[in-house]
Amino acid sequence: MTVRATWNDVVIAESDRTILVEGNQYFPPEDVRAETLTPSASQTHCPWKGEASYYDVVAGGDRNADAAWYYPEPFPDAESVRNYVAFWHGVEVTGSNVDTPEVLPPSRR
């Protein structure tokens, strides 16, 4: 089944190839509508995934700051999500994919 991310009644991403990480669906970059994302200067650090970079989501004439993130240079344990995009800050992610692989942090393997 397809997993879909929407905000402001606009479909931002849609995929049947997501990866589940700590409860978040990560979308392959080619399944994300690039025109809805604007690079942000924000970054955060995850001890097992590495440095996350952010996008603002722009849809329906509104901007949702830092509502998407990705790992351009992940640590080895998270290599499978390199450049995959996840969402929060009110972006609704619906659907499920029984074939979605789950990536676990080293402490839970």
ChimeraX attribute file (.defattr): number of C-alpha atoms within 10 A of each C-alpha:
attribute: neighborCount
match mode: 1-to-1
recipient: residues
	/A:1	12
	/A:2	13
	/A:3	19
	/A:4	22
	/A:5	22
	/A:6	18
	/A:7	24
	/A:8	17
	/A:9	11
	/A:10	13
	/A:11	17
	/A:12	24
	/A:13	24
	/A:14	21
	/A:15	21
	/A:16	18
	/A:17	18
	/A:18	26
	/A:19	23
	/A:20	18
	/A:21	17
	/A:22	10
	/A:23	9
	/A:24	15
	/A:25	26
	/A:26	25
	/A:27	26
	/A:28	20
	/A:29	17
	/A:30	13
	/A:31	17
	/A:32	20
	/A:33	12
	/A:34	12
	/A:35	10
	/A:36	18
	/A:37	21
	/A:38	17
	/A:39	14
	/A:40	16
	/A:41	10
	/A:42	13
	/A:43	14
	/A:44	11
	/A:45	11
	/A:46	11
	/A:47	8
	/A:48	15
	/A:49	19
	/A:50	18
	/A:51	16
	/A:52	18
	/A:53	21
	/A:54	23
	/A:55	23
	/A:56	20
	/A:57	26
	/A:58	19
	/A:59	18
	/A:60	10
	/A:61	6
	/A:62	11
	/A:63	16
	/A:64	19
	/A:65	17
	/A:66	21
	/A:67	20
	/A:68	23
	/A:69	23
	/A:70	23
	/A:71	24
	/A:72	16
	/A:73	16
	/A:74	19
	/A:75	17
	/A:76	11
	/A:77	14
	/A:78	18
	/A:79	15
	/A:80	13
	/A:81	25
	/A:82	18
	/A:83	20
	/A:84	20
	/A:85	26
	/A:86	28
	/A:87	25
	/A:88	15
	/A:89	12
	/A:90	11
	/A:91	21
	/A:92	15
	/A:93	20
	/A:94	12
	/A:95	13
	/A:96	15
	/A:97	16
	/A:98	9
	/A:99	11
	/A:100	17
	/A:101	14
	/A:102	14
	/A:103	18
	/A:104	14
	/A:105	14
	/A:106	9
	/A:107	6
	/A:108	6
	/A:109	6
